[in-house]
């Protein structure tokens, strides 16, 4: 199974204008067209291919074996071998999705690695515990430096969030001591 099973895929809005699709509809009607798109959906959840088991596929599609066979073999929409039914178009779309996903992941990793130095860690939070006890002001300053933007401003949401975080740490400290 593919990691793309909960994704969506681009359905070309002009697929109907493709001559192979028009021939499919002409010969097999909209039932054939619907079965074609169900096969495409199945391929998107199976890395661009499905097993070439006509009986099982027909059962899954709740379609006659002859109709399923015709859709797969008679219109040039799929590539088949003894093992798989393949769609190059689906494989290309999955590669595009995978590429976008990897780029987004890289960007997120860069962003978080860049911000790791700013985010208060347990080590920083623990540094606000002094010999005299819990230093609430020091912790508040650490959180403020984390949320202060490049212009030196801090929105009101972050003030209330900071207050909540300071209170949580204060309660942790009081329970521990």
C-alpha positions in Angstrom: 0.0 0.0 0.0 1.0 3.5 -0.7 1.5 6.4 1.8 -0.8 8.3 -0.5 -4.0 6.4 0.4 -5.6 9.4 2.2 -4.5 12.0 -0.5 -6.4 13.3 -3.4 -5.2 13.3 -7.0 -5.7 15.8 -9.9 -8.6 14.8 -12.0 -7.9 16.5 -15.4 -11.0 18.6 -16.0 -10.6 17.9 -19.7 -10.1 14.2 -19.4 -13.4 13.8 -21.3 -11.8 15.4 -24.4 -9.1 12.7 -24.6 -9.7 10.6 -27.7 -9.1 7.3 -25.8 -11.6 8.3 -23.1 -14.1 9.3 -25.8 -13.7 6.0 -27.5 -14.2 4.2 -24.1 -17.4 6.1 -23.5 -18.6 5.5 -27.0 -18.0 1.7 -26.7 -18.7 1.1 -23.0 -20.9 4.0 -21.9 -20.5 5.9 -18.6 -20.4 2.7 -16.7 -17.1 2.0 -18.4 -16.0 5.6 -17.7 -16.8 5.2 -14.0 -15.0 1.9 -13.8 -12.0 3.5 -15.5 -11.9 6.2 -12.8 -12.3 3.7 -10.0 -9.3 1.8 -11.4 -7.3 5.1 -11.4 -8.3 5.7 -7.8 -7.1 2.2 -6.9 -3.8 2.8 -8.6 -3.3 6.0 -6.6 -3.4 4.0 -3.4 -1.1 1.3 -4.9 1.9 3.2 -6.2 0.5 3.5 -9.8 -0.2 -0.2 -10.4 -2.6 -2.9 -9.4 -2.3 -6.7 -9.7 -3.3 -8.1 -13.0 -5.9 -10.5 -11.6 -9.0 -9.9 -13.7 -11.3 -12.1 -11.7 -10.5 -10.4 -8.4 -10.5 -6.9 -10.0 -13.9 -7.5 -11.6 -15.2 -8.6 -8.2 -13.8 -5.6 -6.5 -15.3 -3.3 -9.1 -18.6 -5.2 -9.1 -18.4 -5.3 -12.9 -18.5 -8.0 -15.4 -15.2 -9.6 -16.2 -15.6 -8.8 -20.0 -16.2 -5.1 -19.3 -13.2 -4.9 -16.9 -11.0 -6.7 -19.5 -12.1 -4.3 -22.3 -11.4 -1.2 -20.2 -8.0 -2.4 -19.3 -7.0 -3.8 -22.7 -8.9 -2.3 -25.6 -8.4 1.5 -25.3 -4.7 2.1 -24.7 -5.4 3.6 -21.3 -3.2 1.1 -19.3 0.0 -0.9 -19.7 -0.3 -4.6 -18.7 2.1 -7.4 -18.1 1.6 -10.8 -16.4 1.9 -9.3 -13.0 0.5 -5.7 -13.0 -1.8 -3.2 -14.7 0.0 0.1 -14.8 -0.8 3.7 -15.6 2.2 5.9 -16.5 0.0 9.0 -15.8 -0.7 7.9 -12.3 2.9 7.1 -11.6 3.8 10.6 -12.9 1.2 12.2 -10.6 2.5 10.2 -7.6 6.0 11.3 -8.3 4.9 14.9 -8.4 3.0 14.5 -5.1 6.1 12.7 -3.6 8.4 15.5 -4.8 6.2 18.3 -3.3 5.9 16.4 -0.1 9.7 16.0 0.2 10.2 19.7 -0.6 7.7 20.6 2.1 9.4 18.3 4.6 12.8 19.8 3.8 11.5 23.3 4.3 9.8 22.4 7.6 13.0 20.7 8.8 15.1 23.8 7.8 12.6 26.1 9.6 12.5 24.0 12.8 16.3 23.6 12.9 16.7 27.3 12.4 14.2 28.0 15.3 15.5 25.3 17.7 18.1 27.8 19.1 15.3 30.2 20.0 12.8 27.8 21.6 13.1 27.4 25.3 14.1 23.9 26.2 13.9 22.0 29.5 17.5 23.0 30.0 16.8 26.7 29.6 13.6 26.4 31.7 15.6 24.6 34.4 18.1 27.4 34.3 15.5 29.6 35.9 15.6 27.6 39.1 18.1 29.3 41.3 19.3 28.8 44.9 16.5 31.1 46.0 13.9 29.1 44.1 11.9 29.5 40.9 12.8 32.7 39.0 9.5 33.6 37.3 10.9 36.7 35.6 13.8 34.8 34.1 11.5 32.2 32.5 9.2 34.9 31.3 12.2 36.7 29.6 13.2 33.4 27.9 9.7 32.9 26.5 9.4 36.6 25.4 12.7 36.3 23.5 11.3 33.2 21.8 8.2 34.9 20.6 9.6 38.4 19.8 9.7 39.0 16.1 12.5 40.6 14.1 10.9 44.1 14.8 10.9 43.5 18.5 7.1 43.3 18.8 5.1 40.7 20.5 1.3 40.2 20.0 -1.2 39.9 22.9 -1.8 36.2 22.1 1.8 35.4 22.9 1.7 37.4 26.2 -1.2 35.2 27.4 0.5 32.1 26.2 3.7 33.1 28.0 1.8 33.6 31.2 0.3 30.1 30.8 3.7 28.6 30.3 5.2 30.4 33.2 2.3 29.2 35.5 2.7 25.6 34.3 6.4 25.6 35.1 5.8 27.3 38.4 3.3 24.5 39.3 5.8 21.8 38.2 8.4 23.4 40.4 6.1 23.7 43.4 5.1 20.1 43.1 8.7 18.9 42.8 9.9 20.9 45.8 
